[in-house]
């Protein structure tokens, strides 16, 4: 837009930068959530596999010490899984918060973009009107010369 330009251009640029930053924060939180989710899934699979191994080997265990090792391992893994589930819940909340921040930043930017588009349309209409007035004036002058 020529002329005086969009007077909120700096605000729009700032909001674009904020949206980019919020996108990066959201992407980072989502990656961290996905890594934690993968880790939890692997831990559960490991416990399930060991549980199957334990049920198959139960008759083969030679000492109470071996049995105690399995029991201790399962107890520790239950705690690990519980902790990882809590961490996953926290990360899920963070992802939701970052998503909300991103949506707000996007809305803020869209408002200014639509305002800018509106101003551009107004400017273009104004220019078209001036051009039409100028062309009308030229036509009137030409008609006056021919007579």
N, C-alpha and C positions, 0 to 999 in steps of 0.2 A: 504494500500500500504506500503510494507516494504521498507527498504533502506532509502533513504533520505526523504521520505514522501512528502506530497503536501506542497510546500513552501508558499502557500497562504491560508493555513488552518485557520489561525487566522482571515484573512479578510472574509473568507466564514462564519466563526462562527459569526462575527460581523454583517454580512449581514443577517444571519438567525435571529439574535436577532432584528435587525431593522425591518425585515418583521413581526415578532411576534408583535412588538410594533405598527407597522402600522395597523396590523389586529385588535388589541385591540382598537386603536383610531377610526378606521372605524366602528367597531361594536358599540362603544359608541355613535358616531355621528348618526349612523343609528337608534339606540334605541331612542335617543332623538328626532330625526325626527319623528319616528313612534308615540311616546307619544304626540308630538305636533299635529300631524295629527289626532290622536284619539280625542284629546281635541277639535280641530276645528270642527270635525264631530259631537261631542256631543253638542257643542254650537249651531251649525246650527239646529240640531234636536230639541233642547230645544226651540229655537226661532220659529221653524216651529210649534211645538206643542202648544206653547203659542199663536201663530198667529191664529191657528185653534180655540183654546178656545176663543180668543178675538172675532173672527167673529161669533161664536155661542152665545156669551154672550152680543154682542153689544147692542141688544135691552133691555137687562136686567140691564144694568149699571144704577145706581141710581143717580150718581153725576158726575160732571165734574172732580172731584178729582180722582175718579177711572179711568176715561178715561185718565187723565193726567199721572197717574201711569203707565198705559200700554204704552203710548207714550214715556215716559221717559225710561222705560225699553227697548223698542225696539231701541231707539236711542243709549242707552249705549251698547246694544248687537251688534248693527251695528259697533260701534267703536271697541268693543272687537274682533269681527270677522275680521275686517280689520287689526287690530294689529296682531292677531294670524296668519292671512294669510301672512302678511309681515314676521313674525317670521319663518313661515314654509318655505317661499322662502329663507330666510337666511340660515336656517338649511339645506335646499336642496343644496345650494351652498357649504356649509361646507362638506356635505356628498360627493358631487362630487369631491371636493378637496382631501378629505381623500382617496377616491377611486383611484384617480390619483396617490397619494403618495404611496398607497399600490401596485399599478401596477408597479410603478418605482422600489420599493424595491424588488418586486418579480422578475422583470426582472434582476436587479443587482445580485440577488442571483442565478438565473438560469444560468447567464453567467458564474459565478464562478463554479457552479456545473458541467456544461458541460465541462469547462476547466479541472476540476478535473477528470471527467470521461475519457476525452481524455488522460490525463497524466497516469491514471491507465491502460488504454488500451496500451499505449506506453510502460509502465513498464512491463506489462504482455507479450507483444510481445518480448520485449528485453529478459525477463527471459526465454521464450519459445525458443528463438534463442540460448541463452547460454546453455540451457538444451540440445537442439538438437546437438549443437556443442560438448558438453561433451559426449553425447551418441555416436556420430560419432567417436570421439576420442577413446572411449572404444572399439567400434567395430573394429576400425583399429588396435588397440593394440592386441585384441584377435586374429584377422586374422594373425597378424605377428607372434604370438606364435605358432600357429597351423602349420605353414610351417616349 
